[in-house]
Amino acid sequence: MCGFVWCFKDTPITDRIRENIKEMSDCIIHRGPDQDGFYSDETMCLSFKRLSIIELENGRQPYSWDKADYHVIFNGEIYNYLELQAMMIEKGYTFNTNTEIEVICALYNHFGEDFVKYLRGMFAINIWDKANGTYMGFRDPFGIKPFYYVQDGDLVYGASEMKSLMARDNAKKEIKSESLHNYLSFQYVPEPDTIFSDVKLLPPGHIFKKKLGEPIEIKPYNIIEFAPVKTTEEEKLKKIRRVLEDSVEKHMLSDVPVGSFLSGGVDSTIVTAIASKIKPDIKTFTVGFEVNGYSEIELAKDTAKFLNVENIHRFVTAEEFMREVPRIIYHLDGPVADPAAIPLFFISEEARKHVTVILSGEGADEMFGGYTIYHEPLSLNGFKNVPGPLKKALKGLASVVPEGVKGKSFIERGCTPIEERFIGNANIFKQEEKAAMLKNYNSKYHFRNVTDKYYDFAKNYDDTTKMQYVDINTWLKGDILVKGDRCTMGNSLELRVPFLDKEVFEVARTLTIDEKMGDNTTKCYLRRAFADILPKEATGRKKLGYPVPIRVWLKNELYDWAVKNIKESTADEYINKDAVLKLLEDHKAGKGDYSRKIWTMLVFIIWYEVYFNDSLGLKKKDN
């Protein structure tokens, strides 16, 4: 796990550009405090910060391959690199090291850009094929590792984190209006856009190509598709068990200590249970709050006792929370208003005192159908045969029923097409609500501009699988994996996610709706596959997922802090501060639970101060 910065120029690179690339790279020293490296010629600059995990002595980057004029930097892990190395030896290749990056060079030399299809892992790979005047970039199929880029005249820059790109000379800090509108809907900016108008993300499963004197070319190499297959339960459960045990074992490949996050939920418990068979002395880590209903620490301690592993836990106070939020938002790059990012950062900080690599259960819900909301299409089945005109009339009647009246929401959801009611796991502000929050609201920036293409691709799926597909393409890569990568790497800790593995997905994609949502639960077959090695309570436990007491704290401990941040904000060009303050006052008065809406606005406000005014000097501190 590391961090990179690169630039490509069609005309000769100047000394100032080389110096600036090093400055940009220094912004992400937290990603790689162990070693740094630099390569430059008249066309290409490659800068690298390394966190040493595998082949501690021989893994220095950039790596220049002696058998061809390739210069390579890569962030991530290739879990099948030893098998691939053996395959290339059979084809006549020899190796000077036992590193992933040398295997990547041999594969690229033999297969060209198709080499990426052989990789099993998480990665953002950069190859400067100097002899052919071609730069190639590759991002893993799920988007576990970040890959930002920006074109600035005849210069193209790429980086592991957006903050590096914003440190380039003459960087434009121009907020994209559509991105801000989308942020208020999703609580993050959906990829490939970012909050800035000129910075983009390479989509997961895509290739980035730039030849001298030619335009950028971006194309897919991998497409995620669900394909349910009916076989026996025994066969499915065996496949799930086998592939996940193999994935966890592969994800434990490391020359430094490995631990595991443990929430007490089924996903992290499965990962930890498998890992503990391989490494019985594995340490586990849990975070919580001393607020009733907002801690999984006791559950995790019970699970750790059952699995006979050590559990290290940390409580987060409101004071710590307020003090560290700006620094955490800085690490997140763009505004991401998932409250769970805050405890994740704190537990990553704690874990780094003990280990360098951490396993986690991210991705299980998207792969195996784990969110409670995925049951919604089943509960609304009765509306399928209701004629369109009648649905419209029922929805109109429900709209005049006061909020909170039983049945109102059920009728509204049942009479609304899934394309209109589900935009991913977070749906913060409705279209009309955004008009009150934003100074320059524009109705043309509708969430369906983001989601329609995913619904169109998934048009032949059942509604629950449509929801999974939308989540994989929005929520997973825009929220879950962003906070996972940035909160761990902000503490120089490598996160590994065994559920987000190409071989695991090959099994998960074959599950039917009943195999995912059966037993009146979620992840039905996943739970059954591991029932014999899990605590009984874990197999039936509902998902919590780092519960954060912002609903409670915004009425009390965080209230004055929130008021101060809103009133002192300099983001008046973009947001209506009076509307945000009113939302906060209504929440405090108990007129409704507006905590997620308030938090979404607060995160943008704090992000703006950090990135536009460097109000707390965080960039200097990080460097």
Sequence and secondary structure as in RCSB ss.txt:
>XXXX:A:sequence
MCGFVWCFKDTPITDRIRENIKEMSDCIIHRGPDQDGFYSDETMCLSFKRLSIIELENGRQPYSWDKADYHVIFN
GEIYNYLELQAMMIEKGYTFNTNTEIEVICALYNHFGEDFVKYLRGMFAINIWDKANGTYMGFRDPFGIKPFYYV
QDGDLVYGASEMKSLMARDNAKKEIKSESLHNYLSFQYVPEPDTIFSDVKLLPPGHIFKKKLGEPIEIKPYNIIE
FAPVKTTEEEKLKKIRRVLEDSVEKHMLSDVPVGSFLSGGVDSTIVTAIASKIKPDIKTFTVGFEVNGYSEIELA
KDTAKFLNVENIHRFVTAEEFMREVPRIIYHLDGPVADPAAIPLFFISEEARKHVTVILSGEGADEMFGGYTIYH
EPLSLNGFKNVPGPLKKALKGLASVVPEGVKGKSFIERGCTPIEERFIGNANIFKQEEKAAMLKNYNSKYHFRNV
TDKYYDFAKNYDDTTKMQYVDINTWLKGDILVKGDRCTMGNSLELRVPFLDKEVFEVARTLTIDEKMGDNTTKCY
LRRAFADILPKEATGRKKLGYPVPIRVWLKNELYDWAVKNIKESTADEYINKDAVLKLLEDHKAGKGDYSRKIWT
MLVFIIWYEVYFNDSLGLKKKDN
>XXXX:A:secstr
 EEEEEEEESS   HHHHHHHHHHHHTTGGG BSEEEEEE SSEEEEEEE   SSTTT  SSEEETTTTEEEEEE
EEETTHHHHHHHHHHTT   SS  HHHHHHHHHHHHGGGGGGG  EEEEEEEEEGGGTEEEEEE TT  S  EEE
EETTEEEEESSHHHHTTSTT    B HHHHHHHHHHSS  TTB SBSS EE  TTEEEEEETTS  EEEES    
       HHHHHHHHHHHHHHHHHHHT  SS EEEE  SSHHHHHHHHHHHHH TT EEEEEE SSTT B HHHH
HHHHHHHT EEEEEE  HHHHHHHHHHHHHHHSS    TTHHHHHHHHHHHTTT SEEE  TTHHHHHT  GGGG
HHHHTGGGTTS HHHHHHHHHHHHTS TT TTHHHHHHHTS HHHH SSS   S HHHHHHHBTT  TT  THHH
HHHHHHHTTTS HHHHHHHHHIIIIIIIIIHHHHHHHHHTTT EEE TTS HHHHHHHTT  HHHHH TTSSSHH
HHHHTGGGS HHHHH     S  THHHHTTTTTHHHHHHHHHH S TTTB HHHHHHHHHHHHTTS   HHHHHH
HHHHHHHHHHHHH TT HHHHH 
